[in-house]
Amino acid sequence: KKNLSAKLLLVTNPDKRQEPAFILDFEGKDQALTIGNSKIPYSHVNFRGRILSLDSTRSKGDVQNATVMIYPLNGYLYSFPFSGRIKVTNLSDPQIAFGGKLEIKAEDVDFKVARDFALKGKVIANISYTGPAAKLNTHEFLDKPMKLRARLLFKDLSYREFNRPFPYILNGVALLNNRDMQFDSLRLKTVAGNAVLKGKAFDFMAYLLGRSNGFKADVAARSELLDLNPIFAEKKSQEL
């Protein structure tokens, strides 16, 4: 939504009907933007990039196999800071690959999960994503053939059901794909004691994005000490 600074090198042969070769270097500062027909907002985005259209003979252009490289790249996705790099290939049917880091402050989450739980703490996501650029929108995001892989680091992530008094606090690592979240050593802190969790949350991404009302989970917990007295005391206090 703001002007870019750009420099173009264009090489063409007027005697031949062929695509011109070109190299376009560009830079954006403090941009607000969307990708394709997406409604997903990006703000305060800074980047440098290059578009290269050159065939294998290096004598003419080749838009179908042209590439876009954007790096460095940083800004905000919704209200969350991110950094990374982007590569786009085949400009006639753009395919996008993204690798980067997203820092999520739980209090700022505005998805469905935030309407079910009171959230605090932080999640740091290292993300790898590939797929058609045309599907980067709120309706088709993560549909086939798009592929998402993320490593989630929970740092004192606290969640509490609004009608319950006690929070649950998570620390550790979980792995996320297009559908599910898997973990084998998440540390859970509760008022009744601490535990280590291993399991899988099925269709978690659909729930996170607001496409479903819940998700199924298969979880095993291991704890060396469990004290239910605080829970019973709170329940008795509520009954009185």
KAKAVEN-V34844 format. One record per backbone hydrogen bond with DSSP energy under -1.0 kcal/mol. CO is the residue of the C=O (numbers start at 1). NH is the residue of the N-H. E is the energy in kcal/mol with one decimal. If there is no record, write none. Layout:
# KAKAVEN-V34844
co | nh | e
CO | NH | E
CO | NH | E
This chain:
# KAKAVEN-V34844
co | nh | e
5 | 27 | -2.3
7 | 25 | -2.7
9 | 23 | -2.3
11 | 21 | -2.4
13 | 16 | -1.9
16 | 18 | -1.4
19 | 61 | -2.5
21 | 11 | -3.2
22 | 53 | -2.5
23 | 9 | -2.6
24 | 51 | -2.6
25 | 7 | -2.8
26 | 49 | -2.8
27 | 5 | -2.2
28 | 47 | -2.2
31 | 45 | -2.5
33 | 42 | -1.8
35 | 38 | -2.1
41 | 78 | -2.3
42 | 33 | -2.0
43 | 76 | -2.2
45 | 31 | -2.7
46 | 74 | -2.1
47 | 28 | -2.3
48 | 71 | -2.2
49 | 26 | -2.4
50 | 69 | -2.6
51 | 24 | -2.7
52 | 67 | -2.0
53 | 22 | -1.7
55 | 58 | -1.6
60 | 55 | -3.0
63 | 66 | -1.4
63 | 91 | -1.3
66 | 90 | -1.1
67 | 52 | -2.5
68 | 88 | -2.7
69 | 50 | -2.4
70 | 86 | -2.1
72 | 48 | -1.3
73 | 84 | -2.1
74 | 46 | -3.0
75 | 82 | -2.5
76 | 43 | -2.2
77 | 80 | -2.6
80 | 77 | -2.9
81 | 103 | -2.5
82 | 75 | -2.0
83 | 101 | -2.9
85 | 99 | -2.0
86 | 70 | -2.7
87 | 97 | -2.3
88 | 68 | -2.6
89 | 95 | -2.5
90 | 93 | -1.3
94 | 133 | -2.3
95 | 89 | -2.3
96 | 131 | -1.9
97 | 87 | -2.3
98 | 129 | -2.8
99 | 85 | -2.3
100 | 127 | -2.9
101 | 83 | -2.1
102 | 125 | -3.3
104 | 123 | -2.5
105 | 108 | -2.1
106 | 109 | -1.6
111 | 114 | -1.3
112 | 115 | -1.9
113 | 117 | -1.7
118 | 160 | -1.4
120 | 158 | -2.4
121 | 106 | -2.1
122 | 155 | -2.7
123 | 104 | -3.4
124 | 153 | -2.6
125 | 102 | -2.9
126 | 151 | -2.3
127 | 100 | -2.3
128 | 149 | -2.6
129 | 98 | -3.2
130 | 147 | -2.9
131 | 96 | -3.3
132 | 135 | -1.3
133 | 136 | -1.8
135 | 137 | -2.2
137 | 141 | -1.5
140 | 143 | -2.5
143 | 146 | -2.2
147 | 130 | -2.1
149 | 128 | -3.0
150 | 176 | -2.7
151 | 126 | -2.1
152 | 174 | -2.1
153 | 124 | -2.2
154 | 172 | -1.8
155 | 122 | -1.5
157 | 170 | -3.0
158 | 120 | -2.2
159 | 168 | -2.5
160 | 118 | -3.2
161 | 164 | -2.1
168 | 159 | -2.5
169 | 189 | -2.6
170 | 157 | -2.0
171 | 187 | -3.1
172 | 154 | -3.2
174 | 152 | -3.2
175 | 182 | -3.0
176 | 150 | -2.1
179 | 205 | -2.2
180 | 177 | -2.2
181 | 201 | -3.3
182 | 175 | -3.2
183 | 199 | -3.1
186 | 197 | -3.4
187 | 171 | -1.9
188 | 195 | -2.6
189 | 169 | -2.3
190 | 193 | -1.0
192 | 227 | -3.5
193 | 190 | -1.9
195 | 188 | -3.3
196 | 222 | -2.2
197 | 186 | -1.6
198 | 220 | -3.3
199 | 183 | -2.5
200 | 218 | -2.6
201 | 181 | -2.0
203 | 207 | -1.3
204 | 208 | -2.7
205 | 209 | -2.3
206 | 211 | -3.0
207 | 210 | -1.3
216 | 202 | -2.8
218 | 200 | -2.0
220 | 198 | -2.3
222 | 196 | -2.4
228 | 232 | -2.3
229 | 233 | -2.8
230 | 234 | -2.0
231 | 235 | -2.3
232 | 236 | -2.5
233 | 237 | -2.2
234 | 238 | -2.0
235 | 239 | -2.0
236 | 240 | -2.0
